[in-house]
Amino acid sequence: MYIYCGYIMVIMVMVKRIEKVMKVEIEGYEAIEKIVKTGGNSGRIYVPIQWMNCRVKLIRLDPVECKD
């Protein structure tokens, strides 16, 4: 019986992605602007209960590096 022990070397290359502002046109029934808050290990936005089971679209308005 042979036991194989190997190492895997992972090289990560960090590339800074340049984000471009895009124009988005959407038709809808209501719009709310909010700030994303922490929710566990992700971000969370609360919307009115009347929106349950309705389709929504989220559009990030600030670059990822936005500050408080």
N, C-alpha and C positions, 0 to 999 in steps of 0.2 A: 504494500500500500504506500503510495506516495502522497505527500501533502505539499501542495503548491502555495507558496506565499509570495505575493508580488505587490508592488507598489504602483499606484497610478498617479502620475503627476498631472495636475490640472493647471493650465496657464490661463489666467483670466486677463483679458485686455479690456480696460475701461475706455470706452469711447464716449466723449461728450456729444450728445445729439443736439443739434441746433434745431430748436422748435420754431416753426413759422406760424404766424397768426393766420387763421383762415376765416373766411366769411361764411356764415351758416344762415340759411333762411328756412324757417320752420313755421308751419301753420298749426295752431293749437287753440285751446280754450282758456288757459290761465298760465301765468308765469310767476314764479317766485324766485328771488335771488337770496341764497343763503351761503353760509360758510361751513365747509365740511368740518365736523368734529370727530374726535376719536371715538371709536366703537369697537372695543375688543382689540384685535390686531389688524383692524382695517379702518376706513373712514365711514362716517355715517351722516346721512341727511334725513331729517324728519319732514314728512309732508302731511297734509291734512288727511284725516281718516276717510274722507269722502273719495280720496284718490285710490283707495284699495281696489285691486284688480284692474286698474286702468294702466295703459301704456304711458311711459314717460321717457324723456330724453334728457340726459345730463350733459352740459357743455362746460368744460373747464375754462374759466375766464382769465386766470392768471397763469404765468409760467410755473413749472413744477417747483422751482426754487423760491416761491413766494414766502414771505415772512409774515409773522403775526402782526 
